[in-house]
Amino acid sequence: MTPETLKRYASPVPRYTSYPTAPHFSDDIGANAYRSWLAALPAGERVSVYMHVPYCDQLCWYCGCNTKATQKYEPVSNYVDVLLGEFELVRAALAGERRIADHIHFGGGSPSILSARDILRIGAALKDLVEFSPGMEFAVEVDPRSISEDRIAAFARAGVNRLSVGVQDFAPEVQAAINRVQSFDTTRDVISGFRRHGVNSVNIDLVYGLPHQTRESVARTIEQVIELSPDRVALFGYAHLPQRLTHQRLIPEDALPNMTERFAQANRAGSLLVKAGYVRIGLDHFARPGDRLACGEVRRNFQGYTTDDAGTLIALGASAIGKLPQGYVQNATAVADYQRRVEAGELATRRGHLMSEQDKVRSLVIERLMCSFHFPEKELIERYGEAAHEVVEEAQLLLQSEGDGLVAPDPDGDGFRVTEKGRLFVRSIAAVFDSYLGAGAAQHSAGV
């Protein structure tokens, strides 16, 4: 891959965990729309749930999540009270009828900042809101540096059966530069603790493109991660956006690897994981051959790659984004605004997006490209008819004009496929079909 090609396809683009992406949501969709959308869900509708805790013990300088650091538990405790109030408001909008949940994700911030008592309170409220399906996957994001045995036990009692652990990189120099000092031993002990409590499915998050990272340090981290025997590994490229995220200004820009080095780090890490027996999933996930993610149809949502095929995502907590058949909803981002809305007896929806027919066409295209590297021309025409023609024409033009070998006609005559060479650039390929890209002032991470 030449530096010129890298530069051409590495311009900032969305990660496409939704389409349209969140910066293009509007204030036109609020609490009233969300309430009516929830009320319209059929009684037997299967759903997924996301819960957000916007607090952690210490702010990591690379982080792009909606969170704040706190050394006091009082604001966290107050937040839990408000969160439980939102549970009740959503339950009322659903007329008190529980839907069946196949997937639940507890993210942040760090849900592991919660006390054991509050973990169990949230778990009880969750069971009042939804019915756990027999094969349900309930994942929680955990910071290994600040979790105790009683909280591990509480998560297990609440129904958690999959652990997601942030590692990023084990190199001490890299950890110091991102304000996240976390030893291998600490990480191993927490994973072992969850396994002792029956939580045996483990995901580890890694990041490349961090300050002082090299191909060699990434390779050493991969070796240590493999020793921990996770079922899944997520390998993300660091998004350096200091204009939007002021804490990232604490990261020395001259210590960041250049685009060629980022590309090499991603390739080295991916190759080592595949060599260790992991199956490559989409752009940046890896799974053991027997894991659900490696065996079934893969989808993409705000947690990345998943087997979650529910048409409805109920989102709870400040800044949380939900999805329903009609479109997207997002809660107020600021905790104070979120709290004010819930305490006033309102759903916390601050903005959202009503999906048009063209949005649905492009959403399907982008998800298929991100998940299976395929532009599904026949499926588009069968499902959407005339509404798909514009996108099909754009795909044909891309095939004719793209000269770097990143896409090729599908052997079965069904649209096109992203080539092996093009896989690391799939976000840039998907961006061709994004009709919102360039509108507004949204900032995105590098395409590699």
N, C-alpha and C positions, 0 to 999 in steps of 0.2 A: 504494500500500500504506500503510494508516494505521499510526501508531505502536502503536495498540492491537492490531491484527492481528499486527504484528511481535512484540510482546511475548508474545502468546498462543502463537505457534508457535516462539519462539526459546529455549524452556526447554532445558536440557542433555539431550541424547540421544546414544546411541552413533553412531559413524560407519558401523557395520554392514559391516565388512570380513569379518565372520563372524557366524554365528548358531548357537548362543548366542555372545555376546561373551566374550572371555577372562576377565573378572572372575568369570564363572559356571562356570569349569572347577573340577574338584575333585581332591583327592588320591587319589580312588578309582582313578584311571587312572594307572598308573606304567609302569616299564620292562617288566614282564612282559606287560602288555596290549599295549604297543607292539610288542614282539618278536613276539607271536603275530599281530598285525595285519599286520606286514611279511611274515611267513612265509606268510600267506594270499593275498598278492597274486599273481595269475596271471602266468605267465612272460612273456606278451606285453603286460602292462599298460603303458600309456603314463603317464608321471609328469611332474611338474614338481619343481624343486628350489629351495629357498631356503637361502642361507648368510648367517650374521650375524657381523659383526665389531664388538664392543662397545667400540671405542676410536676416538678422534679426537684431533687435535692441540690443539684448543681447543674448549671447550664453548660452544655458542651458547645464549643465555639463553632463547630461545623454545622450544627443542627438547623434545620429549616422548618421544624414542627411548630405548631401553636402551643407554646409552653412558657412557663416562667419558673425560676428557681425560688425556693422558699426554705428557710430553716425552721419555720414555725408550722405546727400542724393545724392551728386554728383556721387559717384560710382554706386548707384542704377539707377539714371537717365541715365547714360552712358550705363549701362547694358540694360535698356529698349530699347534704340536706336538700340543696336546690336540685341536684340531679335526680334524687328520688321524687321530688315534686314534679319534674318533667315526666318521669315514668308514669305518674298518675294521670297527667294531662293527655299523654299519648294513649294510655289505656282507655280513658273516657272517650277519646275520638274514635277508638275502635269498638265502641259500645261495650267495653268490658269483655269482648270475645277474644280469647287467646288464639293467635296464629301459630303454626308449627315452624320452628326455627331449625334450619339445617347447619347454619354457620353463624358463629358469634365471635366478634373480635373486640378486645379490650385494649385500647391504645392510648397514646399520650404524646408528649410528656412521659411519665412513668407511672403506670398503675401500681407498681410496687411501692410507691410512696404511701399508699393507703394503709391504715391500720387493719389488723385482722378483723376487728369488729365491723369496720366499714366495708371491707370486702364481702363479708357475709351478709350485711344489710343489702348491698347491691345485688348479690346473688339471689337473695330471697325476692327482691322486687322484680328481677329479671324473670324468675319462674312464675310470678303473677302475671307478667306481660305476655310471655310466649311459652309454648310447650316445647320441650326439648325432644327432637326426633331421636330415634334409637342410634342413628349413625352420626349424630351431630358432632361438628368440630368446633370447639370453644378454645380460642387462642388468647393468650395474654402476653403483652410486651413487658419485659422485665429488665431493670438495671441491676446487674449482679452485685454492684458495689454497695447496695443499700437495702438488702432484703433479709429478713429474719426467718427463722424456722416456722414461727407461728403464722406468718403471712403466707409462706409456701403452703402450709397445711390448709389455711383458709381458702386459698385459690382452688386447691384440689377439692375441698368440700363444696365450693360454689359450683363445681362442674367443669372447671378448666381441664382440658385434656391435651392441649398443645402449648408448648412454651416457645416464645420468640425472644431471643437474646441478642442484644446489640453488642458486637465486638469491635467492628470497624477495622482495627489493626492492632496486633500485639506488640509492635515495635515501640520501645519506650520513648524514643525521640518523636515519633509521630503522635503518640498519646499525649505527650507534654505539649505539643504544638496545638492540639485541639481541645485541651483541658479535659481529657478523659483518661485518667490513669487507672487502668484495670488489668490486673495480672491474669495470667493463664490459670493459676491455681484458684483464684476467686471465681472465675468463670466456670471452671470444672466443678468446683464444690457446689455451686448453685444448681447447675444442671443435674448433678448427682442427687441433690436434695429433692428436686422435683420428681426425678425418677423414683426415688424411694416412696414418694406419695402417689405413685401410679400415673404420673404425667410423663409418658414415654416418648411422645412425639416432640421433636425438638427442631426449631428453625434458628439458624444463626445469620445475622446480618453483617455483611462486610461492605467496606467502601474503598474504592480506588480513587486516585487523583488527589489525595490528602497531602498536606505539607510534609516534606522530607520523605515521602514514600518513594520507593524504587521498586523495580521488578523483583529484586532480590528480597526486599523486606516483605513484599506481597507474597512471594513464594514461601517464605518462612511462616508467615501467618497461615497460609493455606495448609501447610503441613501440620501445624498445631490444631487447626480447626478439624481436620480429618481425624486427628487423635480423639477429639470429643465425640465423634460419630453422630453428627446431626442427620436427621432425615432430609432436611432441606437447607439450602444455602441461598441467600439472596446477595447479589453482588452489584451494588449501586455505584454510579459515578458521582463523585462529590460535586454539588452545585454551589459554586462560589458566587453569591449575590450580595455583596456587602452594601450596595446601595439600598437594598430592601431590608436586609437583616444586619442591623448595626453591630451585633456581637461578632459577626464574621470579620469585622475590621481588625479584630485582635489577632487574626491569622496573618502571618507575614506572606505577602503575595509572592515575593521572590523565592519562597520555599516551595511554592506549588509546582508540580511537574507540568511540562508543556504538553501540547496536544499529542505529539508523537509518543511521549512517555506514557500518557494516560492510556492511549490505544494499546501500547505494549503491555501495560499492567493488566488491563482487562483480558487481553489474549492469554497472557501467562496464567492468570488465575483460573480462567475458564478451562484451559488445557489441562491444568493439574487436577481440577475437580473431575473432569471427564476421565482422565487417566485413572483416578481413584475409584471409578465405577459409577459416578453420578451421571444422571441423564440431564442434558441441557433443556431447559424449559423456556421458550420465548427468548426475550432479549437478555435477561440477567438473573434468572433463577435456575437452580439445580436441585435435583431430587434423586433419592435412591430408587432403583428400579421398581421396588415393591410399594413405594409411596403412592398415595392417591393422586398426587399431582403429576406423577409420571405415567399413570394408567388410564386416566379418563380425559374428557374434553376439558381444555383449559380455557378459563375466562380471565378477564382483567377488570379489577375495580380499584378502589382507593387504597387497598392493602397490597396491591401488586397482582401477581398471578395467583389464581385460585381455581378450585373446582366448584365454587359457588355459582349455581345457575339460577338463583332466585331472581324474580323480576322486581322484587321489592327489598330495599335496604332501609331499615328503620335506624336512624342515627340519633344518638342522645349525647348531650354535653355541649359545651361551648365550642363553636366553630365546626361541629360535626356535620358532615354532608350525607344526606340520604338520597335514595333514588326510588321512584315509584313509576308505574307504567306511564304516567302523564309527563314526568320530568324529574328534575332535581330540586332539592331544598337544602339550604344551609342555615344552621343556627347562628345567632349572633356570636361574633368572634371574641369580643371583650367579655371577660367574666362578669364585670359589673352590669353590662347591658343584658347579657344572658340571664343573670340573676333577677334583674328588674322585671323582665318579661315573664319569667316563670312565676315569681312571687305575685305578679298581677293577675295570675290565672290564665296567662296566654301561652300558646305554643311559642317556642323560642325562635321560630323561623325568621330570619332577617332578609333573605333573598333566595332566588332560585332561578329555574329556567323551565319553561314549557316547551317540550320537544315538538318541533315541526316534522312533517314527513321527510323533508330533506335532511334534517338533523338525524333522524333515525337511520336513513340510508348511509350517511357518512359515519355515524357511530359504528354501525356494523362493519363497514369497510376497515376503519381504523382498528377496531378490536380484532378482526380476523388477521390483519397484517401483523399486529403486535403479538398475537398468540400463535398463529399457525403459518405466518409469513405468506399468506395466500390472499389474492384479490378474487373474491367469489362471484364472478360475473353472472353465472347462471342463477345462483340463489338470489342475488339482488333483483334480477329481472322478474323471477317468479314471485317474489314477495312484494315488490314495490312497483313493478310495471314502468309506466312513463316516468315516475319520479326518480328512477335509477339511471335513466339515459345520460344525463349530464355527467354523472360520476363515471359511467362506463367510457364515455368519450375522453374524459380526463385520463383514465387508465391507459387507453390506447395511445394517447399522445405521449404519456410518460414512457411507454414501451418504445415508441419511435424515436424519442429524443434523448433518452438516457444512454450515455456512451461509456460508462465505467463498468458495465457488467454487474450491476447491483440487482437488476431484475431481468427476468426472462419469461417468455410465453409459457403458460402451463402446458405440460405434455398432453393433457386430455382436452385441450382447447377451452379450458375454463378460466378466462382471465389471465393473470400472471402470478408468478411466484418470486419471492425474494431469494436470490442466490446465496450460497454459503458466504461469498465475499461481501454480500450486502447486509448480512444479519446484524452486525454491530451498528449499522446505520439505519435500522428500520424506523426509528423515530422520525428521521428526516424524510424517509420515503412516505410514511403515514402523513406527515405534515403537508404533503402535496394535496391531500384531500380535505384539509382543514379550511373551511371557508371563513373562519373567524380569525385565523392567524394574521397578525399584523394590525388588527383592530384594537384600539385601546393601548394602554401603557404596560401591559403584562410583561414581566421579566421571566425568562426561562433559563434552564441550565444548558450547558454545552451538549451538542448532539452525540458526543462520544464520551 
